Amino acid sequence: MPSQINVSVFKRGKVYYAQYRDPVTGDKVRKSTGERRKGSALRKAAKWESDVRSGLTWEDGSIPWETFRDRYESECLPGWAESTQRKSITVLNRFEQIVRPRQLRHVNATTLSRFTKNLRDGGRSTHTLRSYLAHL
């Protein structure tokens, strides 16, 4: 599926935009390159196409939860204090137990509300709820 991605550029106003047609939904996915010169825009579009094809970008939030979590733990957490890393992992583990998200886009107001209700029903304090949601 990702190999069907072909990014093209077009000019709107003073800058070039890149776009491709999503092979699953058929929708056009567009974003500004921020470039005024076609050559620069084409280079950015080629990079975006490469990222989309290799699975490094999911504009619609369809990234699998496991992939998101692996990348989050390997790319974001190492820069934090060890105690913060442990707390974040604890919160993510609990979130997965309760919500069981399959894709990142499944994390929304409804799932966060369900998560909070489950924690509250389990006797967690308001302070703990705030802390969990801040880490999440």
Number of C-alpha atoms within 10 A of each C-alpha: 8 15 11 12 16 18 20 16 20 15 16 10 8 10 15 22 24 22 20 20 16 15 14 9 7 9 10 10 13 15 13 17 23 14 16 15 13 16 11 14 23 20 12 19 24 17 13 20 23 18 14 19 16 11 12 12 15 13 11 9 14 14 18 15 19 13 13 15 15 11 12 12 14 11 10 11 16 12 10 10 9 11 9 14 17 13 15 19 17 15 18 16 12 15 23 14 11 15 15 14 16 14 15 18 15 17 16 9 9 10 16 16 11 14 21 20 14 15 19 14 10 9 10 13 12 12 8 13 15 12 14 20 13 10 14 14
